[in-house]
Amino acid sequence: MKKLINKPEDVVKQSLAGVAAAHSDLVVVKYDPNIVVRADAPVKGKVGVISGGGSGHEPMHGGFVGMGMLDAACPGDVFTSPTPDQMEAATKAVNGGAGVLHIVKNYTGDVMNFEMAAELCQAEGIEVASVVIDDDVAVQDSLYTAGRRGVGTTVLAEKICGAAAESGAGLKAVADLCRKVNANGRSMGMALTSCTVPAAGKPTFAIGDDEMEIGIGIHGEPGRQRMALKSAHEIAVMMAEAVLADLPFKSGDRAIAMVNGMGGTPLIELYLVYNELEQICKGKGVTIARRLVGNYITSLEMAGCSITMVKADDELLKLWDAPVHTPALRWGV
Amino acid sequence: MSVSRDNLLAWINKLQEVYAANKEYLTQLDSAIGDADHGINMNRGFTAAKDALNAALPDQADAVLKTVAMTLIKTVGGASGPLYGTFFMRASAAIAGKSQLEPADVVEMFDAGVQGILQRGKAQLEDKTMVDAWLPALDAMKSALNSSSDLKSILKAGAAAAEQGMKNTIPLQAKKGRASYLGERSIGHQDPGATSTHLMLQAAANLWG
């Protein structure tokens, strides 16, 4: 294992300290339990929006804390869901009196820990709504699994719900909006290499130099298929077709698209993939109205990418364009 | 014998040693079908539980288990944090006010804990989860209790059934948890949660009675 770390067990805390040092104008980091909170929280009368998950997916979620997006993030250990005391502390820290939305990615551990936290907060009289994101089309048969995983759509949901909360929408409206984004969002990922969890010290899975994994999860969980490496064009077609066919996207639809790097793939390749995606969408009459290209929901140093498409109407596009000011996403300010 | 506060403390201390010794093994099982952190998480959780007990020195049996529950909930994360946390929380409630647990009380304690796991995780038998170790162990302990009042033999029956249940997860296809995303590729691997459950019961069987 070659990593820029001091000790494996200190990675999360020391990285959080770096976030605090670099972005003290935007966020405050609190420890034990670990949470990243918007510097001006709680914003009185505004619905609070929090999320959380295992660390190792940076900039998600801590990089999305700030005006117009998340009010707080709860970072767990690497690839391990955060614990209920973190979500309880975050909920209390951001509760401006209008209730708090929990955006939860669909993983067994995340769902259970957020569920316990919501019970704790509600017992203390804080209104909490929870929405589970499950957009990964790689998981085909949800009836016989824990359901589809929550991946790229989470980033777009956090942006859109944060904008709605900022504009004064109530808890039910923000939660309904989150469900709308999830219902219209689909993603799929792929990996060229594995990643190494610092505390494990070894790659999570073995993959040959000439192989790739299509449908990979963001923790190195295997996906649909292990196959021989193909060209970016062929890979983009495979992923885009799975994503577009699932919703399904129809000719005339508009979309917010994200071509996301898994952490170890350079932007030169991500833009190349974006170009492929845009050509495929054009061919099907789907207009990419807005897009993100870069590393937003990563899997440590894994090489690979994911494609997320959210079908967007005027309401979603307007909220997408609203100002946002966070460490990892900033426009309109 | 009956189980006292001191016996419960000894069990938790033993579990800290057991999970430290099996950290690599459980993580290796988890890397095959999960996210390669189960051993790391269990080791962290029970090390914290041992430390919390040393700091708090609870004098009641149920308080020992409640301290363990709160510590696991806060330190383990993943799915095993809420599941084992709920187990110890319900187990604590089941023995509230008792200072000496007779064999029937011990079985009732495990029963309450397992019901908590079923409610929290919503898994069923043969979903390839820790439930596949817990349910047969509970059945075995209940039937052993009917024919014997010897705690050692009751716990040994439970641990043996948990071990069999753990091995029975190998040919199963996972339907819950992160392993379920593998589909058929989860077949042929032993479930890490069922394995940590077997270790928990085996430690009790070795220590008590």
Interface residues (C-beta under 8 A of the other chain):
Chain A: P33 G54 G76 D77 V78 F79 T80 S81 P82 T83 P84 D85 Y107 T108 G109 M112 N113 E115 M116 A138 V139 Q140 D141 Y144 T145 A146 R149 V197 A199 A200 K202 T204 F205 G217 H219 G220 E221 P222 G223
Chain B: T27 S31 G34 D35 A36 D37 I40 N41 R44 I73 K74 T75 V76 G77 G78 A79 S80 G81 P82 L83 G85 R120 G121 Q173 A174 K175 K176 G177 R178 S180 Y181 L182 G183 R185
